[in-house]
């Protein structure tokens, strides 16, 4: 039986020319991780499309929709954007990713960007090429919906959604409660990542100050680069979280704003850790450079000491190698052994002096 060609590769003939059919576009359902309706904090049974879900909520005049998307493109998300009234600039940011953490308001919709972090396991911080992996998480918040768009393999929300489904009281305040849960989830991961990095920096610090161990400055600069990536994810998020805690929008009720204050406190803790990391790594760089300079000075002193010792026989041999007829020691019977004794004595004396001064 002949193989059946794929739909994207069918060929037809018209007027003697080969025509390639365009590939069938990927449906939005391929990018939808989950779509659910929540009423009074409880998830309604059944499977819903994004259109059916928002119609059901607005027919009931209660509840909200939570849609989770994973790396959609502009064509797939366009249907949701039109039905839910999402601003085109926010939609463009959600599709393209690579955004700084921020909070923007478009009419009756909020758009929030968060950076997600994952600690990359490794044997030693002095040999690792990557320590922190980043992703992105965007959220569209409306009166009766929240749409999350994530980029990256490690930023999944399935476990968080399951925990919220098992605790309906948490979701009673509406979609703002989901936004708080997501933000708190992300910041909690910040704490875990910074704790792991703190252990790595302590290990690196121990190696830098331990005797007879060398840590290259390149590895410390690599750690500084990872801390810089961490700083770019953490510090810009402080302003959006504080604005949500201070009543930036009516989409976040008072009972949820108080929880954002707790998230803000955790974020301050993370920011202080990151600042301390940067200062400590700068100190380690200075210590490493000083240690390298000290080792180079030690090596130079050893080279100088041995050069001084070797100079003695070289100088004496040079003097007695001159071609003069009238040199008093040339015809003396004990001249040769006496010269050797003098050379060895001077060399031993210099060696003891250099050893006493710890040059050798």
N, C-alpha and C positions, 0 to 999 in steps of 0.2 A: 504493500500500500504506500503510495507516495506521500512524502511529508507535506503537511499543511502549512503554508507560509503564514507568518504573523500578519496581523491586520495592518501594522505600520509598514509592511514591506510588499504589499500587493502591487502588481504591475499590470497595466492595461495597455492596449494598443489603439491608437487613433491616428489616422492619416499616416500610418507607417512609422510613428515615433513612439518611443517608450515613455510612459508616464508613471511617476512614482507617487503613490497616494500619501498625503501627509499623515503623520502618526496621530492616533486618537488621543485627545487630551486626557490627562489623569483626572478623575473626578475628585470633587472636594472631599468625599467620604474617605479617600485614601489618606488625607491629612488630618482628619478629625479623630483625635484620640478618644474623646468622650463628649457626649452631649446629654445633659440631664436637666430636669425641672425639679426645683425644690420649693415645697409649700410648707410653711410653718417649720422650716428646718429639716423636713423629711423629704427624701428623694422619692419621686413618683415612679412607679414601676413602668416598664416598657422601654422601647427604643424610639428615639425621637430624632427627626432631622432638625436642622437649625430653624427652618421655616415653621414647621409644625410646633416646635417648642415655644417660640415667642408668641405665636398666635394663641396657644393654649393658656399661657400666662396672662396675656392681656384679655382673654375672654373671661378668665377667673377673677381678674383684678386683684390678684395676690400671687406671691411667690416670685421666683426669678429663675433665669436660665444660666447655666454654667457650661460653656463650650471650651474644650481644650484642643488646640491645634499644634501640630509639630512641623515647623519649617515649611509653611505653605508658600506658594508663589503668588504673584499679584493677580493672576487670572483666577486661581481657585478661591482666593479670599474675597474677590469682588462681590460675589453674591451675598455673603454675610455682611459686608460693609454697606451695601445698599439697603438691605432689610433692617439692619440695626442702627443705621444712621451714623456710621463711623466716618470721621473726617479723613479726607484723602491723604493729607500730610502724615497723620498718625499711621494710617494703613501702609504708606510707603516706608516709614521707619520700621514698622513691624515686619515687613517682608525682607527688607535689605539687611536688617540687624546691624551689628557693629556700632551701637549707640552707647552714649554715656548714660549712666543712671540719671533719670529725670522724671519730673511730674508735670504734665501739661493739661490744661483744661480747654475743651472744645465744646461750647454750648452746654448741653446737658450730659457730657461724657468726659470722663477722666482717662488719660493715657499715661501709664507708668512703666518705666523701664528699670529692670534690676539686672545686675550681673550675678551669675551663679558661679560658685567655686567648687572645685574638687581637688583634694590632696592626692597627688600621684605617689604611690608607694615606691620606695627605693631602698637599696641596701645601705647607702651612706650618702649624706649630704655633700661629701667632698668628691663624689663620683657621679652624681645624678646630673642629667641634662635638662630635666624638667621636674618641677616640684608642684606647681599650681596649674591646673587646667581651668579655663574659664568658659562660660556659656552665657546665654542671655534669656531673659524671661520678660515678656511684655504683657500688660493687662489693660483691657478696655473695660471701664466700669461705667455702668448706666444705672438708671433707677430700677430696672427689672432684669438686668443681665450683667454677666461678667464673662469676658472672652480672654483666655490666656493663650499666648503664642510663645512657644519656646524654641530656642536654637541650641543645639548641643545634645550629646548623647546622655549626659549625666544629670540633666536638669528636669527629670520627670517628676510629675506630681501625682502619680497613681496612688502611692502610699498615703500621701497627704489627703487626697480625696476620700480614700477608704476610711481613714481615721475620722474625717469630718462626717462621713455618712453614718458612722457608728455613734456619733455624738450630736444629735439634732439640735440640742440647745445652743450649740455654738453658732449654728447657721440661722437662728431665728431673726437676728437683726437685718438679714438681707445680704446682698452681694458684697457690701463693704466688709462683712465678716470674713468672706473668702479672701478678699484682698489683704486683710490683716493676717490671716493664717498663712498666706503665701509669703508675705514679707517677713513674718516671724520665722517661718521655715528657712528662708534664705539666710537671714541673719544668724540663726542658730548654726547653720553650716559654716558661716564665717568664723564663729567661735571655735568650732571643731578644727577648721583649717589652721587658724592662728595658733591653737594649742599644739598642733603637730609641728608647725614651723618653728615654734618656740623651742621644742625639743631638739630639732635639727640645729638651730643656732647654738644652743647650749653644747651640743656635741662638737660642733665646729670650734666653739670657743675653747673647749677643753683641749682639742688637738693643737690649736694655735699656740696656747701657752704651755703645753707640755714640752719638756726637754727632748731634743733629738727627734722631733717630728716636724714635718714640713707640710703646710697647707698652701696651695698655690693661690695667689691673689685672684686668678681667673675664676676659681670656684666661689670665692667670696663675692666677686662681682656678679656671678651667675645668681647667687642667692639674693643679692640686691636687686637684680632685674626681676626676680620672682616677687619680691616684696613690693617693687614698684607696680607690678601688675595687680597685686593685692590692693595697693593703695588706690589705684584707678577704679577698682570695683567698690571699695568701701566708702571713701571720703565723699564722692559726689552724691551718695545716697542719703547723707545726713540731712540735707535741706528738704528733699521730698518727704521723708518720714516726719520731720519736725512740722512741716506745713500741714500734713494730715492730722497730726496730734493737736494742732492749734486751731482747727476748724476752718481749713482752707476752702472746703466745699460742703454743701448740704447733702451730698451723696454719702457722706460718712457721718452717721448719727453720733450723738454724744456718747452713747454707751460703748461705741467702738473706738472713739478717739482716745479714751483713757487707756485702751490696750496698745495703741500706737505709741503712747508715752513709754510703755515698758520696752517696746522694740527700740525706741530711741535711746534708752539707757543702755541696752545691750550693744547698740551700734557705737555708742561713745566708748564703751569698753574695748571694742574691736579696734576703733580708731587709735586709741591710746597705745594698744599693743603694737599696731603697725608703725606708729611713730617711734616707739622704743626699739623695734626691730631695725629701723633705718639707722638710728643713732648707734646701736650696738655694732651693726655691720660696718659702719664707718670707722668705729674704734678698732674693729678686727682688721680692717684693711691697713690702718696705720700701724697696728702691732705687727702684722705680717711683713710690711715693708721694712719696719725697724729691725725685725728679726733677720730678714734677708740681708740688710745692710750690715748688721752685726756679724753675720756669718761671713760675708765678703771681707770685712775688716780682719776677722780672725784668719781667714785664708791668706790675705795679703801679708799679715804679720809673720805667718809661717814661711811664706815664700821669701820674705825679706830676711828672716833669720837664717834660713839655709843658704841664701845667696851670700850673706856676710861670712858664714863659715867657709863656704867654698872659695871665697875671695882670698883667704889666707894662703892656702897652698898655691893658688894661681899666681898670686903676687910674688911669692918667694921663688917659685919655679921660673917666673918671668925674669926675675933679677939674675938668677944663676944661669939662665939661658942666654944671656948676652955674650957676644963673642969678643971678650977682652982677654988679653994675655996676662995682665998683672992683676989677678984677683986672689987675695990672700988665702981663701979657703979651698981653692981648686986643687992644690997639691998637698993638702993636709990629709993625713991618713984617716982621721976620724971625722972629716968634714961631712961626708954623705950621711952617716947615721946621726950626726948631731943635727943636721938640717931636718931630717925626718922627725927627730924627737921634738924639736922646736915647733914644727908644723902641727904635730899631734897635740902638743901641750896647749898651743894657742887655740886650736879647734875645740878641744875639750873644755877649755876655760870659757870660750864663747857659748858653747852648748849649755854649760851650767848656768851662765848668766841669763840666757834666753829662757831656759826652763824655769828659773826662779821667778822671772818676770811674766811667766805664762805665755810666752810667745811660741813655745813649742810644747 
